[in-house]
């Protein structure tokens, strides 16, 4: 269920929430911190960052249709303040004002609030929850992966007070970052998808990662519910952390005996999965339109959360058959090239050892026609610290086990993988994504399946864009988005 563009913030409401001052009588239908992406009717918040100061873009934001701008008066030229006076909300600190709007939005809603975190699967799980709950009530959710100290308050500030469900993704790179986000969100349900080897440049152990993710429990509302992955090695540690934080209601999902949402059967198919679960005594059978055991696991968590907020899990399960692919997180394209088509799996947004293995396994289980090849194009996995060399080398065994035919690598750390690959599998290495694209295009042929995956900072999205030009040059109508693997 979608929300109409009703007024989100009046001048008076925004003034009171931020303890600011304004002479205007405007009404905003949205909130933006990016003058390039704002919609007409937005309230523009001029944030001062390390590289750019939003105050330099106030005039252009208002010219683009923003109804007003939240500013710090000393940061504006006096002439701008005089000319734009009625369209300005003046505050002491614009970053604090954004947080104040978020807290006010959270305080005025009666929605059931869900917070999602984990080393892998956050965004895909959030998108599944958004899809299934929007079918049952007005739903607000994190846009994209706006899950940090700017993105989360922005998404909360955009939440319509009429929402019945709110789903917010909480991300981190270091310890101490989840706690303030959770306290701002004040969730009724907190879901941790999985703890895996990610961001290890900032943590010494998996236990440290689990402890940082467990900060989410300290923001739970009284009588809040924690939903945990019973199959994850860090389950007992997370369970103890939740109990120590005062959480009385802990629900579980997975194949483990005794899980509240227990996997009883699964058929992993090339482009989907058929799943049977027992949800607190109720059998539910469904199909999820994305392949891979990791997506099945996340779907169990989704159903456990749906049950926890009092929505209908059977109705939710039926919607998972319609789950589309996410850009950069498993979207599939069928590209027309001379002589036939090529399948492209876009996993270019993010990568960790766990998600890399999951994507390779999905590629490996595909059945191809004679002569077709499974090609992996892999960019660096970042933020692995001292473990980078070993974790990249370890992929060689996973690629061989899944019988991947050709592997292209790009980046500083993927050079370690390239050196570890058998000669027959090694297709080419380049220091940058831009340089690998010509090599790939010279090799790909009809009926091949190409997986592109890497951390966002490795710029493997450029490889995807280059391959899509093949499609655009032939026949754009052949492109079909399907989910294959998600972050």
Secondary structure, DSSP 8 states (H G I E B T S, - for coil): --------EEHHHHHHHHT-B-----EESEEES-TTT--TTEEEE--B-SS-BGGGGHHHHHHTT-SEEEE-GGGS-HHHHHHHGGGEEE-S-HHHHHHHHHHHHHHH---EEEEEE-SS-HHHHHHHHHHHHHTTS-EEE--TT--STTHHHHHHHT--TT-SEEEEE---SSTTHHHHHHHHH--SEEEE----S-STTS-SSHHHHHHHHGGGGGG--TT-EEEEETTSTTHHHHHHHHHHTT--EEEEEESSTT-SEEEEEEEE-SS-EEEEEEETTEEEEEEESB-SHHHHHHHHHHHHHHHHTT--HHHHHHHGGG----TTTTEEEEEEETTEEEEEEEE-S---HHHHHHHHHHHHT----TT--EEEEEE---S-GGGHHHHHHTHHHHHHHTT--EEEEESTTHHHHHHHS-TTTEEEEESSHHHHHHHHHHH--TT-EEEEE--GGGTTHHHHHHHHHHHHHH-GGG----B----
